[in-house]
Amino acid sequence: MDERIVGRKDIVELFRKMYGITTWHGARKSIEKNHFPLRRTPSGRPMFIISELIEYDEEFLKHVGL
C-alpha cells in the first residue's frame, strides 16, 4: 500500500468518498477550511501523507484502504 495520495484525481476521489465533494475546486476549499495537511511533491503535484491524515481524523482510516 502506498503511503501517499498523490494528484488531484486521487485526492478528489478520497474527498468524494468522505464528503461527497466531486471537484478539485471543492476539495481545495475543504482542505483550506479544515486545515488538512496538504503537501506538494518536488514537481508541484498535491499530495497527502496517509499517516498525517489519520492523525488529523481517524475517519480517513476507513476510506484510504488500510
C-alpha positions as CSV (number, residue, x, y, z in Angstrom):
1,M,0.0,0.0,0.0
2,D,1.3,3.4,-0.9
3,E,1.9,5.8,2.0
4,R,0.7,8.8,-0.1
5,I,-2.2,10.0,-2.0
6,V,-0.8,11.9,-4.9
7,G,-2.5,14.0,-7.6
8,R,-5.8,15.9,-7.9
9,K,-7.7,12.8,-9.2
10,D,-6.9,10.6,-6.2
11,I,-7.5,13.4,-3.7
12,V,-10.9,14.3,-5.3
13,E,-11.8,10.6,-5.2
14,L,-11.0,10.4,-1.5
15,F,-13.0,13.6,-0.8
16,R,-15.9,12.2,-2.9
17,K,-16.0,9.1,-0.6
18,M,-15.6,11.2,2.6
19,Y,-17.7,14.3,1.9
20,G,-19.4,13.9,-1.4
21,I,-17.2,16.6,-3.0
22,T,-16.6,15.9,-6.6
23,T,-14.4,18.7,-7.9
24,W,-10.9,19.9,-7.3
25,H,-12.2,23.4,-6.5
26,G,-14.5,22.0,-3.8
27,A,-11.7,19.8,-2.4
28,R,-9.3,22.8,-2.2
29,K,-11.9,24.8,-0.4
30,S,-12.5,22.0,2.1
31,I,-8.7,21.5,2.5
32,E,-8.2,25.2,3.3
33,K,-11.3,25.4,5.5
34,N,-10.4,22.4,7.6
35,H,-6.6,22.9,7.6
36,F,-5.8,19.5,6.2
37,P,-2.0,18.8,5.8
38,L,-1.7,19.2,2.0
39,R,1.8,18.9,0.8
40,R,3.4,19.2,-2.7
41,T,5.8,16.8,-4.5
42,P,9.0,18.3,-5.9
43,S,7.3,18.5,-9.2
44,G,4.4,20.5,-7.7
45,R,1.7,17.8,-7.6
46,P,-0.6,18.0,-4.5
47,M,-0.3,15.1,-2.1
48,F,-1.4,13.8,1.3
49,I,0.7,11.5,3.5
50,I,-1.8,8.9,4.8
51,S,-0.5,8.8,8.3
52,E,-0.9,12.6,8.7
53,L,-4.5,12.4,7.5
54,I,-5.2,9.6,10.0
55,E,-3.6,11.6,12.8
56,Y,-5.8,14.5,11.8
57,D,-9.0,12.5,11.6
58,E,-9.4,8.7,12.2
59,E,-12.4,8.7,9.9
60,F,-9.9,8.8,7.0
61,L,-8.7,5.3,8.0
62,K,-12.0,3.8,6.7
63,H,-11.6,5.5,3.3
64,V,-7.9,5.0,2.4
65,G,-8.0,1.2,2.3
66,L,-5.6,0.3,5.1
